[in-house]
Amino acid sequence: MSTQRADARRNYARLLAVAEQEIAAHGADASLEQIARIAGVGSATVRRHFPSRHALLDAVFRGVIETLCARARDLSDAADARAALLEWLTAVNGYVTTIKGLAIALTRDCVVEAHEHCASTQLTEAGDPLVRRAVRAGAVAPGVTVTDLLALVTGIALATEHHPDPAADANRLLDLAVAGVSPLRE
């Protein structure tokens, strides 16, 4: 039994490493069959470890999501609620524009494919206190939610992914969006 568990752990690690490479090269729609072939396992093994494409994407991006969640927690007590929120959104924007497949992974609906490590749910939960705090401080218009802001960031990343300098264009568009969601200052 422990041999199977060791084999399963090795298969998981090998699948994850191959998936990271394939997603980096081909995006979120990388072929699961190709991942299985390169890893030297059958497609049933892929499905056993990752019951859905979403579960695979979440596993591939787990470290990035954990980093962004930790950053949100670190910023939760910052003196300037607006600056804290903008710093976090800029970090999210930086990752989704430079890591191929991440923006698509964040647009998938976790309710449809429920599992415990859903990347978009984790980011929403991490960023929500920052947004609520910024709204209370009057730094963000009432009614703006973290879901709205994450949709803007992922939309910007998807819109700029084929630009010559996606990160610069995404940052510029995020700045425009922020100006649009911020209340007018008198």
C-alpha positions as CSV (number, residue, x, y, z in Angstrom):
1,M,0.0,0.0,0.0
2,S,2.8,2.5,0.9
3,T,4.4,1.7,-2.5
4,Q,1.2,2.8,-4.2
5,R,1.1,5.9,-2.1
6,A,4.7,6.7,-3.0
7,D,4.0,6.1,-6.7
8,A,0.9,8.3,-6.4
9,R,3.0,11.1,-4.9
10,R,5.6,10.7,-7.6
11,N,2.9,10.8,-10.3
12,Y,1.3,13.8,-8.7
13,A,4.6,15.7,-8.6
14,R,5.6,14.7,-12.1
15,L,2.1,15.7,-13.4
16,L,2.3,19.0,-11.7
17,A,5.8,19.8,-13.0
18,V,4.7,18.9,-16.6
19,A,1.5,20.8,-16.2
20,E,3.4,23.9,-15.1
21,Q,5.6,23.7,-18.2
22,E,2.7,23.0,-20.6
23,I,0.5,25.8,-19.2
24,A,3.4,28.2,-19.3
25,A,3.9,27.3,-23.0
26,H,0.3,26.9,-24.1
27,G,-1.9,28.7,-21.5
28,A,-4.8,27.4,-19.5
29,D,-6.1,25.3,-22.3
30,A,-3.0,23.1,-22.5
31,S,-3.8,19.6,-23.5
32,L,-4.4,17.2,-20.6
33,E,-3.6,14.3,-22.9
34,Q,-0.3,15.9,-23.8
35,I,0.4,16.5,-20.1
36,A,-0.3,12.8,-19.4
37,R,1.9,11.7,-22.3
38,I,4.9,13.9,-21.3
39,A,4.5,12.8,-17.6
40,G,4.5,9.1,-18.8
41,V,1.1,8.3,-17.2
42,G,-2.4,7.6,-18.6
43,S,-5.1,10.2,-18.8
44,A,-7.0,8.3,-16.0
45,T,-4.1,9.1,-13.7
46,V,-4.4,12.8,-14.6
47,R,-8.2,12.7,-13.8
48,R,-7.6,10.8,-10.6
49,H,-5.2,13.5,-9.3
50,F,-7.0,16.4,-10.9
51,P,-10.8,15.7,-11.4
52,S,-11.2,18.8,-13.5
53,R,-9.1,21.3,-15.5
54,H,-9.9,23.8,-12.9
55,A,-8.4,21.6,-10.1
56,L,-5.2,21.2,-12.2
57,L,-5.0,25.0,-12.8
58,D,-5.5,25.7,-9.1
59,A,-2.7,23.3,-8.2
60,V,-0.4,24.8,-10.7
61,F,-1.0,28.3,-9.5
62,R,-1.3,27.5,-5.7
63,G,2.0,29.1,-4.8
64,V,1.2,32.4,-6.6
65,I,-2.3,32.5,-5.0
66,E,-0.8,31.9,-1.6
67,T,1.7,34.7,-2.1
68,L,-1.1,37.1,-3.1
69,C,-3.3,36.0,-0.2
70,A,-0.4,36.6,2.2
71,R,0.2,40.0,0.7
72,A,-3.4,40.9,1.3
73,R,-3.1,39.9,4.9
74,D,0.1,41.9,5.3
75,L,-1.6,45.0,3.9
76,S,-4.8,44.6,6.0
77,D,-3.6,46.9,8.7
78,A,-1.8,49.5,6.5
79,A,-2.5,53.1,7.5
80,D,-3.8,54.1,4.1
81,A,-6.6,51.8,3.0
82,R,-6.6,53.0,-0.6
83,A,-2.9,52.6,-1.0
84,A,-3.1,49.1,0.5
85,L,-5.8,48.0,-1.9
86,L,-4.0,49.5,-4.9
87,E,-0.8,47.9,-3.9
88,W,-2.5,44.5,-3.7
89,L,-4.4,45.0,-7.0
90,T,-1.1,46.0,-8.7
91,A,0.5,42.8,-7.4
92,V,-2.5,40.7,-8.7
93,N,-2.3,42.6,-12.0
94,G,1.5,41.9,-12.2
95,Y,1.0,38.1,-11.7
96,V,-2.0,37.7,-14.1
97,T,-0.3,39.6,-16.9
98,T,3.0,37.7,-16.6
99,I,2.0,34.2,-15.8
100,K,0.3,32.6,-18.8
101,G,-3.0,30.9,-17.9
102,L,-3.5,32.5,-14.5
103,A,-6.1,35.1,-15.7
104,I,-8.2,32.3,-17.3
105,A,-7.8,30.2,-14.1
106,L,-9.2,33.1,-12.1
107,T,-12.2,33.5,-14.4
108,R,-13.5,30.0,-13.8
109,D,-16.5,29.5,-11.6
110,C,-15.6,27.8,-8.4
111,V,-19.3,27.1,-7.5
112,V,-19.6,24.9,-10.6
113,E,-16.4,23.0,-9.9
114,A,-16.2,23.1,-6.1
115,H,-13.0,22.0,-4.4
116,E,-11.2,23.3,-1.4
117,H,-8.4,25.2,-3.1
118,C,-10.2,27.3,-5.6
119,A,-7.9,30.1,-6.6
120,S,-10.5,32.7,-7.3
121,T,-12.3,32.0,-4.0
122,Q,-9.1,32.3,-2.1
123,L,-8.2,35.6,-3.8
124,T,-11.7,36.9,-3.2
125,E,-11.6,36.0,0.5
126,A,-8.2,37.6,0.9
127,G,-9.0,40.8,-0.9
128,D,-12.4,41.4,0.5
129,P,-11.2,42.9,3.8
130,L,-9.0,45.4,1.8
131,V,-11.9,46.5,-0.4
132,R,-14.4,46.8,2.5
133,R,-11.9,48.8,4.5
134,A,-11.2,51.1,1.5
135,V,-15.0,51.6,1.0
136,R,-15.4,52.4,4.7
137,A,-12.6,55.0,4.4
138,G,-14.3,56.6,1.4
139,A,-11.4,55.6,-0.8
140,V,-13.4,53.4,-3.1
141,A,-17.0,54.0,-4.3
142,P,-19.7,52.3,-2.3
143,G,-20.9,49.1,-4.1
144,V,-17.5,48.2,-5.5
145,T,-16.6,44.6,-4.5
146,V,-13.5,42.6,-4.7
147,T,-15.2,40.4,-7.3
148,D,-15.6,43.5,-9.4
149,L,-12.0,44.5,-9.1
150,L,-10.7,40.9,-9.7
151,A,-12.9,40.8,-12.9
152,L,-11.3,44.1,-14.0
153,V,-7.8,42.8,-13.4
154,T,-8.3,39.5,-15.1
155,G,-10.2,41.2,-18.0
156,I,-7.3,43.6,-18.4
157,A,-4.8,40.8,-18.4
158,L,-6.8,38.9,-21.1
159,A,-7.2,42.0,-23.2
160,T,-3.5,42.8,-23.2
161,E,-2.0,39.3,-23.3
162,H,-1.0,39.6,-27.0
163,H,0.3,43.2,-26.8
164,P,4.0,43.8,-27.3
165,D,4.3,44.8,-23.6
166,P,1.4,43.3,-21.8
167,A,2.6,44.2,-18.3
168,A,3.0,47.9,-19.1
169,D,-0.4,48.1,-21.0
170,A,-2.1,46.2,-18.2
171,N,-0.7,48.6,-15.6
172,R,-1.9,51.6,-17.6
173,L,-5.4,50.1,-18.0
174,L,-5.5,49.3,-14.3
175,D,-4.6,52.9,-13.5
176,L,-7.5,54.0,-15.8
177,A,-9.9,51.6,-14.1
178,V,-8.8,52.8,-10.6
179,A,-9.5,56.4,-11.6
180,G,-13.0,55.2,-12.7
181,V,-13.8,53.4,-9.5
182,S,-12.4,56.0,-7.1
183,P,-14.8,58.6,-5.8
184,L,-14.3,62.1,-7.0
185,R,-12.1,64.1,-4.7
186,E,-13.1,67.7,-3.9
